[in-house]
Amino acid sequence: MSSDKIDKISIPLLLEVAASLPASPRIYARLSKLVDDEDTALDYIASLVKMDPGLAAQILRVTNSAYYGATVKINDIETAISRIGFTEVQKVMSMVVSHECFYQALPAYGLTASDFSNESIDVAVASEIVAKRIGIDPNAPYLAGLLHGIGKLAINLYLEKMHQQVDLSKIETELPLNELEREVFGITSWRAGYELLRHWQFEPEIWNPIRNQNTPPTAPSYVRATAILSASIWISHQLNGYDADAKMPTPAKWALKNLNIDALDIPSLIDDTRFEVNDRQNLFSMLI
């Protein structure tokens, strides 16, 4: 097995290497909380957006696009936010984060940039839809969904910095991904993800579901948040075709039961997610 040449990953070194990842997820996490607060001043939101030049430039670019029916060009962030409103700014920010952080090929996992980006967006949107359906704030679930695969990104970057190469998708094995990762890297991408997000001081309600996503029914805390992520990962796999007669995986069945979501509600959840994903992808296409 070619993986014999891969050194086991050091978590402290992984966290050090991951410092070169885009800052946009951290800025977005902070901004999304502020945007939800009706008392937050527009100029304060604008000042935070300006901390990330890439985020500011993309917000201006999208705000001035035909997507929002722009007729007069805007050159300042305050006016841009006023034009489209906080809710739409949040949507634009989420797509900028997806573009900056997740539109990257992951050769360590045999994933193209589109594969990884689409997976991240699909799970994030599904998490938002599920959260709204059960009547809770969708911000943290959306972020957990968007960032659920960030461990893969960190591991791939680590291997690049260490000048090591492997493609797990090419290794012939019957091992599930988490066990293969543990054998090859010494850690799973789930652990890498939660260690990274905890190090970046994200809220536990975001990194705990990512930590528990491999064995959600045994989650010791943040059970509902873990259930939302588990259900959303499964829903994202159904977007290209849902078979109601197919056997549902145990984690998905546990998640839907925990969230009190009836089987009859599943088709509408999938349809709502598919519609919203298409809308986000139209927005995302302007950022590429």
C-alpha positions in Angstrom: 0.0 0.0 0.0 1.5 3.4 -1.0 0.2 4.9 2.2 3.2 3.2 4.0 5.2 6.3 3.0 2.9 8.7 4.7 4.0 10.0 8.1 1.3 10.0 10.8 -0.2 13.5 11.1 0.8 15.6 14.1 -2.2 17.6 15.4 -0.1 20.6 16.7 1.7 20.7 13.3 -1.7 20.4 11.5 -3.0 23.4 13.4 0.1 25.4 12.6 -0.1 24.5 8.9 -3.9 25.3 8.8 -3.1 28.9 9.8 -2.6 29.5 6.1 -6.2 28.6 5.3 -8.5 31.5 4.4 -9.8 33.6 7.4 -13.2 33.9 5.8 -14.9 31.1 7.8 -13.9 32.8 11.1 -15.1 36.2 9.9 -18.3 34.7 8.6 -19.0 33.0 11.9 -18.7 36.3 13.7 -20.7 38.3 11.1 -23.5 35.8 10.9 -24.2 36.3 14.6 -24.2 40.1 14.3 -26.4 40.1 11.2 -29.0 38.2 13.1 -29.1 40.9 15.8 -31.5 43.6 14.7 -29.7 46.1 17.0 -26.4 45.7 15.2 -25.4 48.9 13.4 -24.9 48.7 9.6 -21.6 50.6 9.8 -20.3 48.0 12.3 -21.2 45.2 10.0 -19.5 47.1 7.1 -16.3 47.6 9.2 -16.0 43.9 9.8 -16.7 43.0 6.2 -13.8 45.4 5.2 -11.5 43.3 7.4 -11.5 40.7 4.6 -10.7 42.5 1.3 -11.7 39.4 -0.7 -15.1 39.3 1.1 -15.7 43.0 0.6 -14.8 42.8 -3.1 -17.1 39.9 -3.7 -20.0 41.5 -1.9 -19.6 44.6 -4.1 -19.3 42.4 -7.2 -22.4 40.4 -6.5 -24.4 43.4 -5.3 -23.7 45.1 -8.6 -24.7 42.1 -10.7 -27.8 41.4 -12.6 -28.7 38.8 -9.9 -29.9 41.7 -7.8 -31.2 43.8 -10.6 -28.4 46.4 -10.3 -28.8 49.5 -12.5 -26.5 51.9 -10.7 -23.0 50.8 -9.7 -22.2 50.8 -6.0 -18.6 51.3 -4.8 -19.0 51.2 -1.0 -19.9 48.4 1.4 -22.4 50.4 3.5 -24.5 51.2 0.4 -24.2 47.6 -0.9 -25.5 46.2 2.4 -28.3 48.7 2.5 -29.3 47.7 -1.1 -29.7 44.0 -0.6 -30.4 43.8 3.2 -28.8 41.8 6.0 -30.4 38.5 5.0 -29.0 38.6 1.4 -25.7 39.8 2.7 -25.5 36.7 4.8 -26.3 34.6 1.8 -23.6 36.3 -0.3 -21.1 35.9 2.6 -21.8 32.2 2.8 -21.1 31.7 -0.9 -17.9 33.8 -0.7 -16.7 31.5 2.2 -17.6 28.5 0.0 -15.6 30.0 -2.9 -12.6 31.1 -0.9 -12.3 28.1 1.3 -14.0 25.2 -0.4 -13.5 25.6 -4.1 -10.3 23.6 -4.0 -9.3 20.2 -5.3 -8.4 17.6 -2.7 -6.1 15.1 -4.4 -5.7 13.3 -1.1 -9.3 12.3 -1.3 -9.7 12.2 -5.1 -12.0 15.1 -5.1 -12.2 17.9 -7.6 -12.8 21.5 -6.6 -16.4 21.2 -7.8 -16.9 17.9 -5.9 -15.7 19.4 -2.6 -17.5 22.7 -3.0 -20.8 21.1 -4.0 -20.7 18.7 -1.1 -20.0 21.6 1.4 -22.8 23.7 0.0 -25.3 20.8 -0.2 -24.9 19.9 3.4 -24.9 23.5 4.6 -28.2 24.3 2.8 -29.8 21.0 3.9 -28.8 21.9 7.5 -30.4 25.3 7.1 -33.6 23.8 5.7 -33.8 21.2 8.5 -33.2 23.8 11.2 -35.9 26.0 9.9 -38.3 23.1 9.6 -37.9 22.2 13.3 -38.1 25.9 14.3 -34.6 26.8 15.4 -32.1 29.4 14.3 -30.3 28.1 11.2 -27.0 29.9 11.6 -25.0 27.4 13.6 -26.4 24.4 11.7 -25.6 26.1 8.4 -22.0 26.7 9.6 -21.6 23.2 10.9 -22.8 21.9 7.5 -20.6 24.2 5.5 -17.5 23.3 7.7 -18.2 19.6 8.2 -15.5 18.6 5.7 -12.9 21.2 6.7 -10.8 18.4 8.2 -10.2 17.0 4.7 -9.1 20.4 3.5 -6.7 20.7 6.4 -5.3 17.2 5.9 -4.8 17.8 2.2 -3.0 21.1 2.9 -0.8 19.3 5.5 0.2 16.7 3.0 1.1 19.4 0.4 3.2 21.3 2.9 5.0 18.0 3.9 5.5 17.1 0.3 3.7 13.8 0.7 1.1 12.4 -1.7 -1.7 9.8 -1.4 -5.1 9.4 -2.9 -7.4 7.5 -0.6 -9.9 7.0 -3.3 -7.3 4.8 -5.2 -6.6 2.5 -2.3 -8.4 -0.8 -2.7 -9.9 -1.6 0.6 -13.2 -2.4 2.3 -12.5 -0.1 5.2 -14.9 2.8 5.7 -13.3 6.2 5.2 -12.8 7.0 8.8 -10.9 3.7 9.4 -8.8 4.2 6.3 -7.9 7.7 7.4 -6.9 6.5 10.8 -4.7 3.8 9.3 -3.1 6.1 6.8 -2.9 9.4 8.6 -3.3 8.4 12.2 -6.4 10.6 12.6 -9.7 11.0 10.9 -10.8 14.1 9.0 -13.6 14.5 11.5 -11.1 14.8 14.4 -8.9 17.2 12.3 -12.0 19.3 11.6 -13.1 19.7 15.2 -9.6 20.2 16.5 -9.2 23.0 14.0 -12.5 24.7 14.7 -12.0 24.4 18.4 -8.5 25.9 18.0 -10.1 28.8 16.0 -12.5 29.3 18.9 -15.7 28.4 17.1 -18.7 27.7 19.2 -19.1 24.1 20.6 -22.5 23.9 18.8 -20.5 24.0 15.5 -17.5 21.8 16.2 -19.3 19.2 18.4 -21.6 17.9 15.6 -18.5 17.7 13.3 -16.7 15.7 16.0 -19.6 13.3 16.4 -20.6 12.9 12.7 -19.1 9.5 12.3 -21.1 7.9 15.2 -23.9 10.4 15.9 -26.2 8.1 18.0 -23.4 8.0 20.7 -23.0 11.8 20.8 -22.6 12.8 24.5 -23.7 16.4 24.0 -25.2 18.7 21.4 -27.4 15.9 20.4 -29.9 17.9 18.4 -27.1 19.8 16.5 -25.5 16.4 15.7 -28.8 15.1 14.5 -29.3 18.0 12.2 -25.9 17.5 10.6 -26.4 13.7 10.3 -29.8 14.2 8.7 -28.5 16.9 6.4 -25.5 14.7 5.2 -28.0 12.0 4.3 -30.4 14.5 2.6 -27.5 15.9 0.5 -27.0 12.4 -0.9 -30.6 12.2 -2.0 -30.6 15.4 -4.1 -30.0 13.5 -7.3 -32.7 11.0 -6.7 -34.6 9.8 -3.6 -35.8 6.2 -3.3 -38.4 6.0 -0.6 -38.1 2.2 -0.6 -34.4 2.1 -0.1 -33.1 1.2 3.3 -32.2 4.2 5.4 -28.8 4.2 7.1 -28.9 4.0 10.9 -27.4 7.4 11.5 -30.0 9.1 9.3 -32.9 7.1 10.9 -31.6 8.1 14.3 -31.3 11.7 13.3 -34.8 12.1 11.8 -36.3 10.3 14.8 -34.4 12.6 17.2 -35.7 15.7 15.3 -39.3 14.4 15.2 -39.2 14.5 11.4 -41.8 12.1 9.8 -40.9 10.0 6.8 -43.7 11.8 4.9 -41.8 15.1 5.3 -38.6 13.8 3.7 -39.6 14.5 0.0 -40.5 18.1 0.8 -37.2 18.6 2.7 -35.3 17.2 -0.3 -37.2 19.4 -2.7 -36.7 22.6 -0.6 -33.0 21.8 -0.3 -32.6 21.2 -4.0 -34.4 24.5 -4.9 -32.2 26.5 -2.4 -29.0 24.8 -3.6 -29.8 25.7 -7.2 -30.3 29.3 -6.1 -27.0 29.4 -4.2 -25.2 27.7 -7.1 -26.5 30.5 -9.4 -25.0 33.0 -7.0 -21.8 30.9 -6.7 -21.4 30.9 -10.5 -20.7 34.6 -10.4 -17.8 34.1 -8.0 -15.8 31.7 -10.2 
